[in-house]
Amino acid sequence: MASFGDFNRVNTNVMALSAQLSLNKINNELGDSRFKLSTGKRINSAEDNSAGHAIAAKLNSRVIGLEQAVQNVSEAKSILDVVEGAYYSIMDNLIEMRKLGLQAANDTISRSERTLIAQQIHGHGANINDIANSTHFNGIALNPTTDTNLSFQVGEDTADTKTIIFRQVDITGLFGPADFQLGGTQNHIDIEFNITQLSHIDDDNDDRGEITYDLTGDKQVKADAGDFKVYSGKVSEAIDKLNGYLNEVGINQRSLSSKEENLTHAITANNAAYSRIMDTDFAKEQSTSIRLQILQQTTTAALSQANMGPQAVLGFLG
């Protein structure tokens, strides 16, 4: 450190150089402090804190991955919401079909009434197929012609996936490929309700007799009250199957909601850790900035005095 005697030298003002060095250092620190206050970040480059910068980069990368996982979970939940809505619409049609079947199974129903009921049943079956075939999400069939698995990335790790089964819920999927019998062991109505028209009742049938159906092929089928009882039982089985599918949807929805909650907590924790490393503590940094400003003023004053020191040499020349 320069001594008082250094004032006796004119060519090299050691005191001024020392004060200037201190002032440059303070100015640099003050600039860094103001930059941290303006950016809101304590670490603005790896130069500031290489280890902290590396850790923060990993935390930020993880947060981005977790946020995308939350988005994926949200999309999966949206898909299940669409599927659930379709299932409930199909359920409404099945319940109505069962009610009509039970109505037609009553011996007090006339042949004309039973004919109308059969037509209504056919319409509900067509509705179910239409709902199943038209339920899509972003071009993906959600009620496919066969049970289909879709995999969703619900975590930051590649192995963190969830597979959801999307069921076949058209008429074939709900009732199965086998036909149920209406009117005898040899003749039957296809479960897909592929009926072209209802033919006239045989003249020898009374008002509560059997109804003859004309199928797509050449088969003639007679359906009486007992056959509709069997049909109603098949519809009840389809309702039970669809209820099971709705239960699967509910389980998957709850699982996804739980996953979404866990991911949100993880995002919050990682953001907090990132903030502790990267973000400026404004109270502390403001205090540092004020301290450096005071030092800047005192050092500037000291530099001014140091520059005046060599003028004392003029007294020796007088």
Sequence and secondary structure as in RCSB ss.txt:
>XXXX:A:sequence
MASFGDFNRVNTNVMALSAQLSLNKINNELGDSRFKLSTGKRINSAEDNSAGHAIAAKLNSRVIGLEQAVQNVSE
AKSILDVVEGAYYSIMDNLIEMRKLGLQAANDTISRSERTLIAQQIHGHGANINDIANSTHFNGIALNPTTDTNL
SFQVGEDTADTKTIIFRQVDITGLFGPADFQLGGTQNHIDIEFNITQLSHIDDDNDDRGEITYDLTGDKQVKADA
GDFKVYSGKVSEAIDKLNGYLNEVGINQRSLSSKEENLTHAITANNAAYSRIMDTDFAKEQSTSIRLQILQQTTT
AALSQANMGPQAVLGFLG
>XXXX:A:secstr
   GGGGG SS  HHHHHHHHHHHHHHHHHHHHHHHHHH BS  STTT HHHHHHHHHHHHHHHHHHHHHHHHHH
HHHHHHHHHHHHHHHHHHHHHHHHHHHHHTSTTS HHHHHHHHHHHHHHHHHHHHHHHH EETTEESS SS EEE
EEE SSSTT EEEEEE   SHHHHH SS  BSSSSS B  TT  EEEE    TTS TTS EEEEESSS EEEE H
HHHHHHHHHHHHHHHHHHHHHHHHHHHHHHHHHHHHHHHHHHHHHHHHHHHHHB  HHHHHHHHHHHHHHHHHHH
HHHHHHHHGGGGGHHHH 
